[in-house]
Amino acid sequence: MAFHIAMGSHAAKILGDAGAKGKHIRDIAKPTRTGPAKFARVLRLLATRHVFIEISPDVFANDRISSILDSRKSVDDLVTHPETMHDGSKGLGPIVGTFGDESFKSSTALYDVVMDGFHWTGLK
């Protein structure tokens, strides 16, 4: 889910413009109107999984993994025209977005299916 949030918020693109020095979470969250404290938790979790780097408290930068998610489009275009975010873009962002969407959404039910089982009798 954290990866899905990072993709939907265009974090890799926002950080791509900052380079190795990174950006403070307030500046990362502002273009997408996300709450900085909550967004920092998401990026921090991904940084522990080697997606993004937390350079100093609340300052993040891209790493090798997150940098390939950058679509190389402007943040303004991505925010105002999300339906065209993958048109002509480069990097792996479009592939992750296309093939990951269903698995991101269905992953929320995985725990219940594994722990409780799937009840075929409930299907009509």
HUHU-V518053 format. One record per run of one state. SS is the DSSP state (H for helix, E for strand, C for the rest). FROM is the first residue (numbers start at 1). LEN is the number of residues. If there is no record, write none. Layout:
# HUHU-V518053
{{SS & FROM & LEN} {SS & FROM & LEN}}
This chain:
# HUHU-V518053
{{C & 1 & 1} {H & 2 & 7} {C & 9 & 2} {H & 11 & 6} {C & 17 & 2} {H & 19 & 3} {C & 22 & 1} {E & 23 & 2} {H & 25 & 6} {C & 31 & 5} {H & 36 & 13} {C & 49 & 4} {E & 53 & 4} {C & 57 & 2} {E & 59 & 3} {C & 62 & 2} {H & 64 & 4} {C & 68 & 7} {H & 75 & 6} {C & 81 & 1} {H & 82 & 3} {C & 85 & 8} {H & 93 & 24} {C & 117 & 3} {H & 120 & 3} {C & 123 & 2}}
